[in-house]
């Protein structure tokens, strides 16, 4: 499966880049990493919100001049200290074009989520914007896509970056109350036009009933059949239970995935477990799963709560990338409040840095 736009963009943020940006902003590398992830997700979300308007997408992409070329990590790190750099200037234009009057609300939401100062968060978004535009433009040129094609791509991949955003921004980019799609509108029109046939269809349905009633009245009464012995009590329930029991070994009650300190990235052994879980969910389409993120007790409890939510979001996004519908997964963070081991030891803390997967149906 090819990488999504979101994962490809995150892959461009290597450690030297994040370290350089963090040093220039006077923030921790971990906070900057979280901030850049959510900033990229916000820019992609802003683009996705305009995905049905190709002309708007083109205008946004054109806000980044070709002279910037392909935006690299070193280019971003070197531009942080200069607010008038071509990169940040282009980024501010993109922010204004994408978010409009909501720009300050977007910055505030991401600042709260990442724990960064609003000014630092604004700078990260301004760096992420040209990076996303440059990458998107390169994708369009390399694959010969139209703006409509880019819009469709953003819609298909929206689940991969939507989970990295605060809930308020998800509601802003993907409002719940949406207008009916053209397909739905056409279906309604076809249904309205078909109402003229309803009387004829009802009459046609009555003909077999009348014919049966006529024949039934003419037939002689048949002797009552001997009563059929009732099935053994509980047979159907037992069969259903046995069938369910056969399915249970396929659905583990709980699986824990482990993470490194301060990280929301899955460890290799956890990735292998997640592959197995995805296979089970694909073969059991009625199963639902709750993904709960946890953290050890090191650091600020509020930061640990945010980190646990990011871990849960990362696992959910990975399952979605594997083909599991997002509607079947609930992701939540519980911070450090439910340890499974002693936080006073390194081994215990390692066990508490986890995401638990629970089958709920």
Residue, then its C-alpha position, 0 to 999 in steps of 0.5 A: x500500500x503506497x504511503x498517504x500524503x500525510x505519512x509522506x509529509x511526516x516522513x520529511x521531518x527528520x530529527x535534525x530538522x525538528x531539533x533545529x526548529x525547536x532550538x530556534x523557537x526555544x521549545x522542546x523537540x517533542x512539542x515541536x514534533x507534535x506541533x508540526x504533525x498537527x500543523x500539517x494535518x490542519x493544512x491538509x484539512x483546510x485543503x480537503x475542505x475546499x476539495x470540491x472547488x478545483x479553482x479554489x485549490x488551484x488558487x491556494x497552490x499558486x500562493x507558493x511561488x515556484x522559486x521556493x522549489x521543493x521545500x526541504x527540512x533544512x530550508x524550514x529550519x533555516x527560515x525559523x529565525x527570519x519571519x520575513x523569509x520567503x518561506x514564512x511569507x508564503x506560508x502566511x499567505x496560504x494560512x490566510x487563504x485556507x483559514x480566513x477569519x478562522x486563522x486565529x481559532x486554528x492556531x489557538x486549537x493547535x497551540x492547546x493540543x501541542x502545548x506550544x506558545x501561540x506564536x510558535x504554533x503560528x510559525x509552525x503552521x506557516x512552515x507547514x503550509x508551503x511544505x504541503x503546497x509544494x508536496x501537493x503540487x509535485x504530486x499533481x505534476x508527477x501523476x498528471x492529476x487535475x485539481x479535481x483529482x487532487x480534491x478526490x485524493x484529499x477526500x479519500x485520505x482525509x481519515x489519515x490526517x483528520x484524527x491528528x486534529x483537535x475535535x473542534x477543528x474536525x467539526x470546522x473542516x468537516x461539519x456534521x450538517x452537510x447539504x445533500x450530495x448530487x447523487x442523493x438529490x438525483x435519487x430523490x428526484x427519481x423516487x418522486x417521479x416513480x410515485x405515479x406508478x404506485x397505484x399500478x404496483x399496488x394493484x399488481x401486488x393484490x392480484x396474487x392475494x385475490x387469486x389465493x383467497x378464491x382457490x382457498x375458499x373452494x378447497x375442501x377442509x383438510x384434516x388437522x395435521x398431527x402436532x409436530x413435536x417441539x424442538x428440544x428446549x434451547x437448541x437454537x440458542x445453543x447453536x447460536x452460542x456455539x457459533x459465537x464461541x467459534x468466533x471468539x478465538x479470532x477476536x482477542x479480548x484485549x491487546x496492548x501496543x507499546x511505545x517509547x518514552x514521549x513518543x506516539x510512534x508505534x514500536x516495530x513489535x507493536x506494528x506486527x500485532x496491529x497487522x494481525x488485529x487489522x486482519x481479524x477486523x477485516x474478516x469480522x465486519x461486525x466487530x467494533x474496537x475501542x483504542x485507549x491510549x495510556x502514558x507513564x507518570x513521568x512529566x506533566x499530567x496534562x502533557x501525558x493526557x495529550x500524549x496518550x490521545x496522540x497514541x490512540x489517534x496514531x493507532x486508529x489512523x494506522x488501522x484506517x490506512x489498513x482498510x478498517x472503517x473509521x466508524x468501527x473504531x473509537x479512540x480516547x486518551x486516558x493519560x497516566x490514570x490507569x497504570x498496569x504496572x509500578x511507575x517507580x521502575x523502568x520496566x513498569x513505566x515501559x508497560x504503562x506506555x501503551x495503547x490498549x485495544x478492546x473488542x466492544x462487539 
